[in-house]
Amino acid sequence: MESSEFLGFLKSRSSVRSYTGEQISQDDIRFLLEAAATCPTAGNREAWDVVVCRQEDLLESLADAAFNQQFIREAGTVFVICANYVRSMSRYGERGILYAVQDATIAGTYMMLAAHACRYATCWVGSFDEEEVRGILGIPPHSRPVALLVIGEGKEQVGSPERMASHEHLHEDYW
């Protein structure tokens, strides 16, 4: 894949908030997890886990925990991406908390891009009540839910939003 083709692939992904309700297949779930398993992690600790949710009652509860974001109910599949502190803290102490969140975020991004490659619509949801999600899914205290990755067949084709020019993010050598 050439760089322009890769950039086009990235630019073609956008957040979708309207779904048909079709669940993604077990094969595609395995593919997304395989893709995530290739991501870089701090010290190769792989301090991330994911809870794959497809039951209607769970999706409803997650939508409620995400401050009533109704499209979560419609998606069919939601990956709850978690930072597993224990894996990272066993090597890095308190700093491992940050590394675990970074690991989980990178893994989630790989899953999101892999879903896009499978032509699924996605939406990264960061606005939710962590404790409520933890309770709904039985997430242990040493793991933190950091994102809900909504994946499914989109009802609409959404264009990419306007973005800042890349050079506006750049600071060379010093801020």
N, C-alpha and C positions, 0 to 999 in steps of 0.2 A: 504494500500500500504506500503510495506516495504521500508526502506531507500535505499537499493540497487536498487530497482525497480524505485524509484523516481529519483535517480541519473542517471540511465540509460535513463529515459524519458528526463531529462534535456540535457544529452549529445547527444541525438539523434536529437535535434533541430539544424538547421544550417540556415544561411542566403542564400536564393535562389534568383537568379536574372534572372530567365527565367520562364515565365508563359504562360498558355494556353489562358488566356483572360476570362475564366469563372468567373462570379461573384459569391460571396458567397450568400447563401440564407438569407432571412429576419429572419428566425428562428435562423440561426447561428449568425447573427448580434446581435440579442437579447441575445443569449447565451453568446457571448463575452462581451457584456455590463453588463450582470448579473454577470459574473465572475469579471469584473473590479470593480463593485460596492461592492465587498467583500474586497477590498484591504484596508490596513491601510492608514489613512491620518492624517496629523497634526491636533490635536484638533477635529477630526472628521468633518473637514470643507469641505471635498470632493472637493478640489479646482482644479478640472479637468473637461474638456469637450472634446467631440470628434465630428468631422465632418466626416461623412461617405460619401465617394465620389465613385460613380460608373458610372457617365456619362462620355462617351468617351472624350468629349471636356474638361472636368475638369481633367481627368487623363493626357491628353496631356499637359494641362497648368501646372499641378503639375510636370510632368517630365521636362518641360522646366525650371520651377522655381528651380528644384533640379539639376541644371547645366547639363541638357540633359541626365539624367539617364534614358535611353530608356525603361528599364524593367518596370518602373512605368506605362507606357502606356499599357503594356501587362497584368497587374495583374488582372484587373476586379474590384478590390476593394482596396481602400486606406483609412485607418483611419488617420485623421489628429488630433493628440493628442495635446490638448492645456492646458496650465496652466492658471487658472482663478484667477488672483491676488486678486480681490475684496473679494472673499469668505474667503481667508486666511488673508488678510491685515485687515479685519474688526476686527479680534481678535489680530493679532500679529504685526500690523504696518508694517514697512519696512522689518522686518525679514520674514513676510508673503510671500514676493516675492520668497524667496528661498524655503519656505515650499510648495508653489503652484507648483513650478517646480518639487520638489521631489514627490509631490502627483501625478502629471501628469505622471511622469516617472514610478512610481510604477503601476499606473493604466494601462499604456501602456504595461508594462511587463506582467501583469496579462492577458491582452487581447492577447498578443503574445503567451503566454503559453497555453491559452485556445484554440487559433486557432491551435496550434500544436496538442493539444488533439483531435481536430476535423479532424486531418490529413491534414490540410492546410499547404502550404508552406508560409513562412513569410520572410520579410526583414525589419529591423529597419533602417530608413534613417534619418540621422541627418544633412546631407549636403544639405542645401537648402537656398534660399533667403527668410528670414522670412517676410519681407515687401511685397514681391511679393505674397507669399502664403496668407498673411493676406488680400491683395487686391483681389485676385482671389475668396476667399471664404467669404469675408465680415466679417472677424473676428474682433470683437470690440477691442478698444485700451486697455481695462483692461484684455485681454487674450493674451497669447503668444503661437504661435505654436512651440512646442518643438520637435516633431518627426512626420515623415510620416511612418505609419506602413502599409507596402505592404502585402496584404493577398490574396491568391488564390491557384489555382491548379498549382503546379510546373511542368515544362516540364522535369526537370531532378532531379535525386536523388543525393543530394550533401552530402558528408561526412563532419563530423565535423573537423574543422581545429585543428592543433596542438595547445595546450595551455601550458602556464607556469604551473609548478607544484604548487599546491595550497599553499604549505608551503613558496613559494617565495613571497607571498603577506602578510605573517604574520609578525607582530611586536608585541611581548608580553610586556605588561606594558608600554614600551616606544619605540619610533622609534629607 
